[in-house]
Amino acid sequence: MAVLVLKPGREKSLLRRHPWIFSGAVQQVEQEPGPGGTLDVLSSNGDFLARGFFSPHSQIRARVWTFDPEEQVDADFFRRRIHSAVCARDLFNPRRKGEGTEVVSTDSLRLIHAESDYLPGLIVDRYSDTLVMQCLTTGVEIWREQLANILLEETGLTNIYERSDADVRELEGLPSRNGVIRGEISSPIPINENNLNFLVNVATGHKTGFYLDQRVNRQQVRELAHGREVLDCFCYTGGFTVNALAGGAKSVLSVDSSLDSLSLARENIALNSLSTERVELLEGDVFQTLRKLRDQARWFDMIVLDPPKFASTASQAGKAARGYKDINLLAFKLLRPGGILVTFSCSGGVDAALFQKIVAGAALDAGAEVQIINHLTQAPDHPVSLTFPEGTYLKGLVCYKIT
């Protein structure tokens, strides 16, 4: 088997069972296996540390499949990992049976969450009877066909759509891929979440089509929205908008730069028989729109800020911080006393402490007295391995404006 040998003293992260090996830690690779090939990782003293796969084009030169020297990386290995992940989701979405009826909170959730499910680079989301798979690393890429077969066996489904078109594939030296792998799929796909209906465009939508990680947070917005005038920024296909309307919001102004997303948001509102008289969908750049609303002296009782990723890495955190501060500062100025700001960051380069500091600075500059009444994160079907803190990427705050 191919072998990757670390430089002296660079084994500490692996001893803590972190799954990434950066190029700077590598002393040499013997019998190079090619992209995605399996290799053993050894310390400079020749001690076995892990078994992983090789990514010659990435700064993360190898990722770990297993820390067990006796565990072989084969189809049975992936079957065990996938079976474990799928079974664990029953904890997050239990099928409570009573009088012959199954009651679940959603028919759509994340089944495989990459490193946090010990399958680096594999994302699998379930939308009703369809799986959407992302192969984001070389190791997953070469097992693609076997993984698709195992996923169908473990779930009993017949449809898989692939959304391997994320930018990170380029860092792995992999081409973009988007299309049906198995079955017959008609997009958009209808799903149900907390008794609300949505259409998901798995072919061209963000990520795999829908922000499943916000499921619990959408429910919180629904609970807080009653009687409030709501501003939903970066509304995408209306996840928070529909929940605010369902929660009894007095009105909702929803802003996004994509006409296609707003069109699907309009369909999602109609799908739930919600009053269109209480909602306005506005195409526009959120940064510019917030300034226009400020200049128009508009006020809101609740504002949701769910922007796209501003920083993938810590090196981009400074630029991202300016963007986050800008929109939160404007939001605090548009918020009435007694109003609620629900604000998020999904940037991996901005941790929870930095994000709270940014929001605090925005409140200070806006002259607002603000309390945090809740900390939010990704839904529990997006678990975080204790040895891979990078799996915690979604940070959110529910802020109450006193004055």
Secondary structure, DSSP 8 states (H G I E B T S, - for coil): -EEEEE-TT--HHHHTT--EEEGGGEEEEES---TT-EEEEE-TT--EEEEEEE-TTSSEEEEEEES-TT---SHHHHHHHHHHHHHHHHHHS--EEETTEEE-SBSEEEEEEGGGGT-TTEEEEEETTEEEEEE-SHHHHTTHHHHHHHHHHHH---EEEEEE--THHHHTT---EEEEEES---SSEEEEETTEEEEE-TTTSSTTSS-GGGHHHHHHHHHH-TT-EEEEES-TTTHHHHHHHHTT-SEEEEEES-HHHHHHHHHHHHHTT--GGGEEEEES-HHHHHHHHHHTT--EEEEEE----S-SSGGGHHHHHHHHHHHHHHHHHHEEEEEEEEEEE--TTS-HHHHHHHHHHHHHHHT--EEEEEEE---TTS---TT-GGG---EEEEEEE--
